[in-house]
Amino acid sequence: MSQNFKLYSQYYDLLYQDKDYQAEVDYLHQLINQYCPNNISILELGSGTGKHANLLVNKGYNMYGLERSAEMVAIANRAKAENITFKVADITDFQINQSFDVALSLFHVISYLVDNQSLISTFQNVHRHLNEKGLFIFDVWHSSAVNFQVPEKRTKTLQNEIIHVTRHANPIINTEQNIVEVNYSIEVKDLKDGKITNIDESHPMRYFSRPEIELLAYATGFEVIHSEEFLSKTIPSVETWGVCYILKKL
Ligand SMILES: C[S@@+](CC[C@H](N)C(=O)[O-])C[C@H]1O[C@@H](n2cnc3c(N)ncnc32)[C@H](O)[C@@H]1O
C-alpha cells in the first residue's frame, strides 16, 4: 500500500469521524418504508468509502455502490459486509445488468454534478436501472439557504494518533450559475516523522431549488413526491443547507 493511499484514507476517516452514519441509515430506512415498503435492492451513487452501504445491509438490503474514486472503492472493499458490491464508475455514464428497487445518493453527491447534461444523464441512468415505481432519494444543497447564509471561509483542525490535519475552506459563490466553488487547502502532518504534505482541492458544488429539481424530474421520467430537510424532516427554509428529495419513477 503506498504512503499516499494510507494518508488519504486516514485523512478521509478523520474528517468525517463525527458524521452519524447510523442515524442517517435509520432515517433512510424509515423513508423507504414510508414511501415504498418491502424494497430490498439498493443502487448507491457516489458510495464513497461504503459507510452507508455497510449499515444498510444490516436492515436487510442488498447494496450495489458506484463510486468514481478508485481509492474510495479500495477502502470500501477492505471492510465489506456480505450482500454488497462496490464498483468504480462515473454515475453520469454507467451500465449494470441489474435493476433496483431504490437508488440513493447521499451527502450531496448530486451537488457535485454542476452542469445540466451531467444531471440529465445521471437521472436518466438511474431511471433505466430502477424497477417500476422505484424510488430515487438524494440530498442536495438548498438554494435559498446558500443565498441567505452565504458560505464563509472556515478552518477545521483534526488530529488522531497518526496525523494532524488543518483544512482551510475558501468558498467562492457564483450566483449566476448556482455554484459554490469550495477551495480547500489541506495540511497533513505525520506525527511520527513530522513530514508535512500539502493538498489543494477545489469542489464546485451546485445548489438547487425545488422547482429546478421538479423540472429535472419531469424531463427524466420521475415525479417529486416529497422534499424535507435531511434528517430533521422539517420543511425546507433559509436555514436548511441539505434538502432530501424523494422521487418516484413514472
Ligand atoms: C461527499 S462524498 C460522499 C460519499 C458518501 N456518499 C458518503 O456519504 O460518505 C461525495 C462522493 O461523490 C463521489 N462522486 C462525485 N461525482 C461523482 C461521479 N460523477 N461519479 C461517481 N462518483 C462521484 C466522490 O468521489 C465522493 O466520494
Ligand as a Chemical Component Dictionary entry (heavy atoms), coordinates in Angstrom:
data_LIG
# 
_chem_comp.id                   LIG 
_chem_comp.type                 NON-POLYMER 
_chem_comp.pdbx_formal_charge   0 
_chem_comp.three_letter_code    LIG 
# 
loop_
_chem_comp_atom.comp_id 
_chem_comp_atom.atom_id 
_chem_comp_atom.alt_atom_id 
_chem_comp_atom.type_symbol 
_chem_comp_atom.charge 
_chem_comp_atom.model_Cartn_x 
_chem_comp_atom.model_Cartn_y 
_chem_comp_atom.model_Cartn_z 
_chem_comp_atom.pdbx_ordinal 
LIG C1  C1  C 0  -19.024 13.953 -0.030  1  
LIG S1  S1  S 1  -18.583 12.420 -0.737  2  
LIG C2  C2  C 0  -19.903 11.372 -0.168  3  
LIG C3  C3  C 0  -19.524 9.918  -0.119  4  
LIG C4  C4  C 0  -20.559 9.004  0.531   5  
LIG N1  N1  N 0  -21.821 9.054  -0.165  6  
LIG C5  C5  C 0  -20.740 9.364  1.987   7  
LIG O1  O1  O 0  -21.850 9.772  2.357   8  
LIG O2  O2  O -1 -19.786 9.202  2.759   9  
LIG C6  C6  C 0  -19.020 12.655 -2.446  10 
LIG C7  C7  C 0  -18.641 11.439 -3.255  11 
LIG O3  O3  O 0  -19.214 11.534 -4.562  12 
LIG C8  C8  C 0  -18.295 10.980 -5.477  13 
LIG N2  N2  N 0  -18.643 11.464 -6.821  14 
LIG C9  C9  C 0  -18.754 12.757 -7.221  15 
LIG N3  N3  N 0  -19.057 12.815 -8.529  16 
LIG C10 C10 C 0  -19.144 11.531 -8.972  17 
LIG C11 C11 C 0  -19.412 10.942 -10.236 18 
LIG N4  N4  N 0  -19.649 11.685 -11.326 19 
LIG N5  N5  N 0  -19.434 9.592  -10.336 20 
LIG C12 C12 C 0  -19.186 8.821  -9.237  21 
LIG N6  N6  N 0  -18.911 9.328  -8.012  22 
LIG C13 C13 C 0  -18.887 10.662 -7.871  23 
LIG C14 C14 C 0  -16.947 11.479 -4.958  24 
LIG O4  O4  O 0  -15.865 10.739 -5.474  25 
LIG C15 C15 C 0  -17.136 11.307 -3.450  26 
LIG O5  O5  O 0  -16.747 10.033 -2.996  27 
# 
loop_
_chem_comp_bond.comp_id 
_chem_comp_bond.atom_id_1 
_chem_comp_bond.atom_id_2 
_chem_comp_bond.value_order 
_chem_comp_bond.pdbx_ordinal 
LIG C1  S1  SING 1  
LIG S1  C2  SING 2  
LIG S1  C6  SING 3  
LIG C2  C3  SING 4  
LIG C3  C4  SING 5  
LIG C4  N1  SING 6  
LIG C4  C5  SING 7  
LIG C5  O1  DOUB 8  
LIG C5  O2  SING 9  
LIG C6  C7  SING 10 
LIG C7  O3  SING 11 
LIG C7  C15 SING 12 
LIG O3  C8  SING 13 
LIG C8  N2  SING 14 
LIG C8  C14 SING 15 
LIG N2  C9  SING 16 
LIG N2  C13 SING 17 
LIG C9  N3  DOUB 18 
LIG N3  C10 SING 19 
LIG C10 C11 SING 20 
LIG C10 C13 DOUB 21 
LIG C11 N4  SING 22 
LIG C11 N5  DOUB 23 
LIG N5  C12 SING 24 
LIG C12 N6  DOUB 25 
LIG N6  C13 SING 26 
LIG C14 O4  SING 27 
LIG C14 C15 SING 28 
LIG C15 O5  SING 29 
# 
